[in-house]
Amino acid sequence: MTAAIATYDLTKTYGQARGIRDINLTVERGEIFGFLGPNGAGKSTTLRTVLGFMKPSSGRAEVLGFDSWTEKTRMHAHIGNLPGEFSLEDRMTGRELIRFFARLRGVRDLAFAEELATRLDANLDRPMRRLSRGNKQKIGIIQALFHQPEVVILDEPTGGLDPLVQEEFLKLLAEARERGQTVFFSSHVLAEIERLADRVGIIREGELIAVEDPTRLTQQAFRHVRIAFARLLTLEEQGSFAQLPGVEQFRAEDGQIMFDDHGSFDELVKLAAQFPVASLDVERPTLEEIFLTYYGAPASGGAAKEVA
């Protein structure tokens, strides 16, 4: 059986501007594949090229065995897509738009579209011009999912959604996987990838630099730690924290210690328990910080590292 999505040295250039170079990845059927990278890394360019909206400069992409450029019409019949930026007819309501897309796709039963609207709390009867960005995003999600396509490709799908709707949306993607659908979605939000994806591709500066198990990705990440104590620690006591394996950027001020921890969290907690702790805050780094720490070397242009 062919893969759901496969790219072969996929390259798209824009003159002197950065595009994507030699992207080789495979997304298996029934898999949720997260595409991770900071803004401007090449996520949207990759997705648009895979979808056949842009012609590759070289290389090629396939979806369900269809060439994304020469067979894109046949390919699109099996895909649901949410672009990172999209515009919808301002005068039409969400319901009218979904009916329009349903006619294009030959879908007569809109019961699932109504279910999606209920679960996402989407107003289908208000003209698009009167909707906020988040409510327009809900309509975009419905049009990508309502026909239950074999492959769903989503570019930054949770942008503009409030936390409760984000939670429901992630449940919808998990249910799609249970039905055997394939989901390929881009994000720069590490928590979404960690929770949902079976695997994650990491792109930086237009190159696919790794394919990771998301659990291993987050385990590699350091933590920002801030501990406030009920009394001032002596220099020797502060030093016991600074000397823990994996502690970097240690500093102390106003009865608090702050540092980055790459080591065992168990050792840190056991040491902190020996002192009167007033508060302990642990923050995961931003995605950009993880890149700087673990992928700080210049992109090599070679094949992606596979860790699974």
C-alpha positions in Angstrom: 0.0 0.0 0.0 1.3 3.4 -0.9 2.0 6.0 1.8 -0.5 8.7 2.5 2.0 11.4 1.7 5.5 11.1 0.3 8.0 13.7 -0.9 11.1 13.1 -2.9 13.8 15.8 -2.8 10.9 18.3 -2.8 12.3 21.8 -3.5 10.6 25.1 -4.0 12.7 28.2 -4.5 11.7 31.9 -4.8 14.7 33.4 -6.6 17.0 34.7 -3.8 14.4 34.2 -1.1 14.4 31.1 1.0 12.0 28.3 0.1 12.4 24.6 0.9 15.2 22.3 -0.2 15.3 18.5 -0.7 12.4 17.6 1.6 12.1 13.9 2.0 9.4 12.6 4.3 6.8 9.9 4.4 3.5 10.1 6.3 1.9 6.7 6.7 -1.8 6.0 6.4 -3.8 6.4 9.6 -1.0 8.5 11.2 -1.1 11.9 12.8 2.1 13.6 11.6 3.1 16.9 13.1 5.1 19.4 11.1 7.0 21.6 13.5 9.0 24.7 13.1 9.1 28.4 13.9 7.4 30.9 11.7 9.1 31.3 8.3 10.8 27.9 8.5 9.1 26.6 5.4 6.0 24.8 6.8 3.4 26.5 4.7 5.6 26.3 1.5 5.9 22.5 2.0 2.2 22.1 2.5 1.2 24.2 -0.4 3.6 22.4 -2.7 2.4 19.0 -1.4 -1.2 20.1 -2.2 -0.3 21.1 -5.7 -0.9 24.8 -5.2 2.7 25.6 -6.2 4.8 23.8 -8.7 8.0 22.3 -7.3 11.3 23.8 -8.5 12.6 20.2 -8.4 11.6 16.9 -6.8 8.0 15.8 -6.4 5.3 15.0 -3.9 2.6 12.3 -3.9 -0.6 12.0 -1.9 -2.2 8.5 -1.9 0.0 7.7 -4.9 -1.2 10.7 -6.9 1.4 13.2 -8.1 0.6 16.5 -6.4 1.3 18.5 -9.6 0.3 16.4 -12.6 -2.6 14.6 -10.9 -3.7 17.3 -8.4 -7.4 17.3 -9.5 -7.8 13.6 -8.8 -5.7 14.0 -5.6 -7.9 16.8 -4.2 -10.9 14.6 -4.3 -9.4 12.7 -1.4 -8.1 15.6 0.7 -9.5 18.0 3.3 -7.4 21.2 3.6 -7.2 24.2 5.9 -4.7 26.8 4.7 -2.7 28.9 7.1 -4.3 32.0 5.5 -7.7 31.8 3.7 -10.5 34.1 2.7 -14.1 33.1 2.4 -17.0 34.8 0.6 -17.9 37.6 3.0 -21.6 37.8 2.0 -22.3 34.1 2.5 -23.0 32.4 5.9 -21.1 29.5 7.1 -23.9 27.2 6.3 -24.1 28.4 2.7 -20.4 27.9 2.4 -20.5 24.4 3.7 -23.4 23.6 1.3 -21.4 25.0 -1.5 -18.3 22.9 -0.7 -20.6 19.9 -0.3 -22.0 20.3 -3.8 -18.5 20.6 -5.2 -17.6 17.3 -3.5 -20.8 15.5 -4.2 -21.7 15.2 -0.5 -25.4 15.1 0.3 -25.5 14.2 4.0 -24.4 17.2 6.1 -25.0 15.6 9.5 -21.3 15.4 10.3 -20.9 19.1 9.4 -23.7 20.0 11.8 -22.0 17.8 14.5 -18.7 19.6 13.9 -20.4 23.0 14.2 -22.0 22.0 17.5 -18.8 20.7 18.9 -16.7 23.7 17.8 -19.5 26.1 18.8 -19.5 27.6 15.3 -22.2 30.0 14.2 -23.3 28.8 10.7 -26.0 31.4 10.2 -24.0 34.6 10.4 -22.3 36.2 7.3 -18.6 35.6 7.2 -17.9 39.4 7.3 -19.4 39.5 10.8 -17.3 36.7 12.2 -14.1 37.1 14.3 -10.9 35.5 13.2 -11.5 32.6 15.6 -15.0 32.0 14.3 -13.9 32.1 10.7 -11.2 29.5 11.7 -14.0 27.2 12.9 -15.7 27.4 9.5 -12.4 26.7 7.8 -12.0 23.6 10.0 -15.5 22.4 9.3 -15.0 22.6 5.5 -11.7 20.6 5.9 -13.3 17.8 7.9 -17.0 17.5 7.1 -16.6 15.1 4.2 -14.3 12.8 6.3 -11.5 12.7 3.7 -8.8 10.1 3.6 -6.1 12.7 4.1 -6.4 15.9 6.1 -3.8 18.6 5.7 -4.0 21.5 8.1 -1.7 24.6 8.4 -1.6 26.1 11.9 -5.2 25.0 12.5 -5.6 26.2 16.1 -4.7 29.8 15.4 -7.3 32.1 16.8 -9.2 29.4 18.7 -9.9 29.8 22.3 -8.6 27.1 24.7 -11.9 25.1 25.0 -12.4 25.0 21.3 -8.7 24.0 20.8 -9.3 21.1 23.2 -12.4 19.9 21.2 -10.5 20.3 17.9 -7.7 18.1 19.1 -10.3 15.5 20.1 -11.7 15.6 16.6 -8.2 14.9 15.1 -7.7 11.9 17.4 -11.1 10.6 16.4 -10.2 11.0 12.7 -7.1 8.8 13.3 -9.3 6.2 14.9 -11.4 6.1 11.7 -8.2 5.5 9.7 -7.8 9.0 8.3 -4.4 10.5 8.0 -3.7 13.9 9.5 -0.7 16.1 8.5 -0.7 19.3 10.4 1.8 22.1 10.9 2.3 24.0 14.1 4.7 26.0 16.1 3.0 25.0 19.4 5.0 22.2 21.0 2.2 21.1 23.4 -0.1 20.3 20.4 2.5 18.2 18.8 3.5 16.4 22.0 -0.1 15.4 22.8 -1.3 14.3 19.4 1.3 13.4 16.9 2.6 9.9 16.3 5.7 11.4 14.7 6.9 14.9 14.0 9.0 16.4 11.3 11.1 19.3 12.2 11.9 22.0 9.6 14.3 24.9 9.9 15.4 27.3 7.3 13.7 25.3 4.6 15.3 22.0 5.4 13.8 18.9 7.2 16.4 18.4 9.9 14.8 15.6 11.9 11.9 13.2 12.2 11.3 12.5 15.8 9.1 10.7 18.2 7.4 13.6 20.0 8.0 12.1 23.4 11.7 12.0 22.8 11.6 15.5 21.4 10.1 16.9 24.6 12.4 14.8 26.8 15.4 16.4 25.1 14.1 19.9 26.0 15.6 21.7 29.1 13.4 23.5 31.6 13.5 27.0 33.0 13.4 26.7 36.8 12.7 29.4 39.4 12.6 28.5 43.1 11.7 30.9 45.9 12.6 30.0 49.4 11.1 31.1 52.8 14.6 32.1 53.9 17.8 33.3 52.2 20.1 30.4 51.3 23.7 30.5 52.1 26.2 30.6 49.3 27.0 27.0 50.0 23.4 26.0 49.8 22.9 27.9 46.6 26.0 26.2 45.2 24.4 22.8 45.9 21.8 23.6 43.2 24.4 25.1 40.8 26.4 21.9 41.0 23.6 19.6 40.0 24.3 17.8 36.7 22.7 19.6 33.8 22.2 23.0 35.5 23.2 26.0 33.4 22.7 29.8 33.5 22.5 29.7 37.3 21.7 32.9 39.1 20.4 34.0 42.5 18.6 37.1 43.6 16.1 38.3 46.2 15.7 34.9 47.9 15.2 33.1 44.6 17.4 30.9 42.4 16.9 30.7 38.6 18.6 28.3 36.2 18.1 26.1 33.1 17.9 22.4 33.9 19.0 19.8 31.4 19.4 17.0 34.0 17.3 14.7 36.2 14.2 16.5 37.6 14.1 13.8 40.3 17.5 15.0 41.7 16.3 18.6 41.6 13.1 17.9 43.5 14.9 15.8 46.2 17.4 18.6 46.8 14.8 21.3 46.9 12.8 19.3 49.5 15.7 19.8 51.9 14.9 23.6 52.1 11.8 25.7 53.0 10.4 26.2 49.5 7.9 29.0 49.1 7.2 28.4 45.4 8.6 26.4 42.5 8.0 27.3 38.9 9.0 25.1 36.0 8.6 26.3 32.4 9.3 24.5 29.2 11.3 26.6 26.7 9.8 28.0 23.6 10.2 26.0 20.4 12.7 28.5 19.2 14.8 27.9 22.3 14.7 24.2 21.7 16.0 24.8 18.2 18.8 27.0 19.4 19.8 24.3 22.0 19.5 21.1 20.0 19.6 22.3 16.4 21.8 25.3 16.6 24.3 24.1 14.1 23.7 25.4 10.5 21.4 23.3 8.5 23.5 20.8 6.6 21.4 20.0 3.6 21.7 16.3 4.3 19.0 13.8 5.0 16.8 14.2 8.0 17.8 12.3 11.2 15.3 9.6 11.9 14.5 8.9 15.5 11.6 6.7 16.2 
